[in-house]
Amino acid sequence: LTMLQVAEENKTGTIELLLTRPINDWQVVIGKFFATLLLIVIALAFTLPYYITVANLGNIDHGATITGYLGLILISASYISIGIFTSSISNNQIVGFLLALAIGILFHFLFSFLASSTTGLVGDILYYLSISTHFESISRGVLDSKDLVFFFSLIFLGLISTEAVLQKNRN
């Protein structure tokens, strides 16, 4: 979803048209981010009938399900911000996709794998940088502030980086 956000506009030259409008780079980035996030939220909303059906047929942990949906939205928002950033640094959508995939694998699997084989402070840092550990915590129904800070920081870092790239390309 994100590989076309900026890369295709850079390639075709329509980014100049967008950036000459009376909006700033931050508004462009936020608009692209929320448009993609809205699409993800709509896709997740289509799974609600399954939740309602299971809730009516038997026992379900409503807290864990609701925080699971919240975790899916947060992890999606993180990957969207990474994807928009990688799309902004490339004119080729495939390169943007591959960079986003590499960064996503790094955050989701590699940090977790390296943390399990490392001890001490380095292991703790790698464990904290793993998206999967924060998502697992939220999906179990535990809403911890360190998980929220991690996701919001990652989202903010991706969006700020995208805005900086657009600002650099503008000059």
RASUL-V827308 format. One record per pair of residues at least 4 apart in sequence whose ideal C-beta (glycine too) atoms are under 8 Angstrom apart, sorted by sequence separation. I is the first residue (numbers start at 1). GAP is how many residues later the second one is. D is the distance in Angstrom with one decimal. If there is no record, write none. Layout:
[[I,GAP,D] [I,GAP,D]]
//
This chain:
[[1,4,7.9] [3,4,6.3] [4,4,4.5] [5,4,7.7] [6,4,6.0] [7,4,6.2] [8,4,6.1] [9,4,7.8] [13,4,7.8] [14,4,6.4] [15,4,5.9] [16,4,6.3] [17,4,7.6] [23,4,4.2] [24,4,7.5] [25,4,6.3] [26,4,6.1] [27,4,6.0] [28,4,6.5] [29,4,6.2] [30,4,6.1] [31,4,6.2] [32,4,6.5] [33,4,6.1] [34,4,6.0] [35,4,6.9] [36,4,6.7] [37,4,6.3] [38,4,6.3] [39,4,6.5] [40,4,6.4] [41,4,6.3] [42,4,7.1] [43,4,7.9] [44,4,7.8] [47,4,6.8] [48,4,6.1] [49,4,6.1] [50,4,6.4] [51,4,6.1] [52,4,6.3] [53,4,6.3] [54,4,6.7] [61,4,6.3] [62,4,6.1] [63,4,6.2] [64,4,5.9] [65,4,6.7] [66,4,6.6] [67,4,6.1] [68,4,6.5] [69,4,6.5] [70,4,6.3] [71,4,6.1] [72,4,6.1] [73,4,6.2] [74,4,6.5] [75,4,6.5] [76,4,6.1] [77,4,6.5] [78,4,6.5] [79,4,6.0] [80,4,6.2] [81,4,6.4] [82,4,6.4] [83,4,6.2] [84,4,6.4] [85,4,6.8] [86,4,6.6] [91,4,7.9] [92,4,6.7] [93,4,6.3] [94,4,6.3] [95,4,6.2] [96,4,6.3] [97,4,6.2] [98,4,6.3] [99,4,6.4] [100,4,6.0] [101,4,6.3] [102,4,6.3] [103,4,6.4] [104,4,5.7] [105,4,5.4] [106,4,4.8] [107,4,6.0] [108,4,7.3] [109,4,6.0] [110,4,6.1] [111,4,6.1] [112,4,6.7] [113,4,6.9] [114,4,5.8] [118,4,5.1] [119,4,4.8] [120,4,7.2] [121,4,6.4] [122,4,6.3] [123,4,6.1] [124,4,6.4] [125,4,6.4] [126,4,6.9] [130,4,7.2] [131,4,6.0] [132,4,6.1] [133,4,6.6] [134,4,6.6] [135,4,5.9] [136,4,6.5] [138,4,6.8] [143,4,7.4] [144,4,7.3] [145,4,6.0] [146,4,6.3] [147,4,6.5] [148,4,6.0] [149,4,5.9] [150,4,6.3] [151,4,6.3] [152,4,6.1] [153,4,6.1] [154,4,6.5] [155,4,6.3] [156,4,5.9] [157,4,6.1] [158,4,6.4] [159,4,6.4] [160,4,6.4] [161,4,6.5] [162,4,6.4] [163,4,6.2] [164,4,6.2] [165,4,6.3] [166,4,6.3] [167,4,6.9] [9,5,4.7] [10,5,5.3] [23,5,6.3] [55,5,5.0] [60,5,6.2] [90,5,4.2] [105,5,6.1] [106,5,6.6] [118,5,3.9] [128,5,7.6] [137,5,5.1] [138,5,6.4] [142,5,8.0] [143,5,7.3] [9,6,4.0] [19,6,7.1] [54,6,5.3] [87,6,7.1] [90,6,4.5] [127,6,6.0] [138,6,7.8] [55,7,7.1] [89,7,7.5] [137,7,6.0] [88,8,8.0] [115,8,5.2] [118,8,6.0] [6,9,6.9] [9,9,6.6] [19,9,7.0] [51,9,7.5] [87,9,4.0] [90,9,6.7] [115,9,7.8] [138,9,5.4] [18,10,6.2] [86,10,4.7] [89,10,7.3] [137,10,5.3] [86,11,7.7] [115,11,3.8] [114,12,4.8] [115,12,3.8] [134,12,7.8] [83,13,7.3] [86,13,3.8] [87,13,7.4] [134,13,4.3] [51,14,5.9] [83,14,7.9] [86,14,4.3] [112,14,7.9] [115,14,8.0] [85,15,7.9] [111,15,5.0] [112,15,7.4] [115,15,6.1] [111,16,7.5] [134,16,5.1] [83,17,4.3] [86,17,6.7] [134,17,6.5] [82,18,5.5] [111,18,4.5] [112,18,4.0] [115,18,7.8] [128,18,7.9] [111,19,4.0] [111,20,7.8] [112,20,5.1] [79,21,7.4] [82,21,5.2] [112,21,6.2] [82,22,6.3] [107,22,6.8] [108,22,7.2] [128,22,7.1] [107,23,6.8] [108,23,4.9] [109,23,7.2] [131,23,7.7] [107,24,4.6] [108,24,5.4] [44,25,6.3] [79,25,5.8] [82,25,7.7] [6,26,7.2] [5,27,4.9] [44,28,6.1] [44,29,7.0] [78,29,7.7] [5,31,7.0] [41,32,6.4] [40,33,7.1] [2,34,6.0] [1,35,5.2] [37,36,7.6] [40,36,4.5] [40,37,7.9] [1,38,6.5] [1,39,7.7] [37,39,6.8] [37,40,5.6] [40,40,7.3] [37,43,5.8] [33,44,7.7] [36,44,4.9] [33,47,6.0] [36,47,7.9] [107,47,7.7] [33,48,6.4] [36,48,7.4] [33,51,6.1] [32,52,5.8] [78,53,6.4] [29,55,6.8] [75,56,6.2] [75,60,5.2] [74,61,7.6] [71,64,5.1] [74,64,7.0] [71,67,3.6] [70,68,6.4] [71,68,4.8] [68,70,7.3] [67,71,5.3] [68,71,4.5] [67,72,6.7] [82,72,7.7] [67,73,7.8] [68,73,7.8] [70,73,7.5] [78,73,5.6] [81,73,6.8] [85,73,4.7] [88,73,8.0] [67,74,5.1] [74,74,7.6] [77,74,7.1] [81,74,4.6] [84,74,6.7] [85,74,7.8] [88,74,4.7] [64,75,7.0] [67,75,7.5] [80,75,8.0] [81,75,7.8] [84,75,7.3] [64,76,6.2] [67,76,5.6] [75,76,7.3] [78,76,4.7] [81,76,7.4] [82,76,5.1] [85,76,4.8] [89,76,5.6] [2,77,7.8] [64,77,3.7] [74,77,4.2] [78,77,5.6] [81,77,2.8] [85,77,4.6] [88,77,4.4] [2,78,5.7] [5,78,7.2] [6,78,6.5] [10,78,7.7] [63,78,4.7] [77,78,5.2] [80,78,7.9] [81,78,5.2] [84,78,5.1] [88,78,6.2] [1,79,7.3] [5,79,5.0] [2,80,7.9] [3,80,6.5] [7,80,4.4] [10,80,7.7] [11,80,4.8] [61,80,6.5] [78,80,7.3] [85,80,7.2] [2,81,2.8] [6,81,4.3] [7,81,7.5] [10,81,4.6] [11,81,7.0] [74,81,8.0] [81,81,7.4] [88,81,8.0] [1,82,7.1] [2,82,5.1] [5,82,4.8] [6,82,4.2] [11,82,7.6] [3,83,7.8] [4,83,7.1] [5,83,7.7] [7,83,5.2] [2,84,7.7] [3,84,5.6] [7,84,6.0] [2,85,5.6] [7,85,6.1] [8,85,5.6] [7,86,4.5] [7,88,7.4] [4,89,5.4] [7,89,4.4] [3,90,4.5] [6,90,7.7] [3,91,7.4] [3,93,4.6] [2,94,7.5] [3,94,4.0] [3,97,6.8] [2,98,6.5] [33,126,6.1] [30,129,7.1] [29,130,5.4] [29,133,4.9] [29,134,4.9] [26,137,5.2] [29,137,6.8] [25,138,5.0] [28,138,6.6] [25,141,4.3] [25,142,5.3] [25,145,6.9] [19,147,7.2] [15,151,7.9] [19,151,5.9] [15,154,7.6] [6,156,7.2] [10,159,7.5] [6,160,7.4]]
//
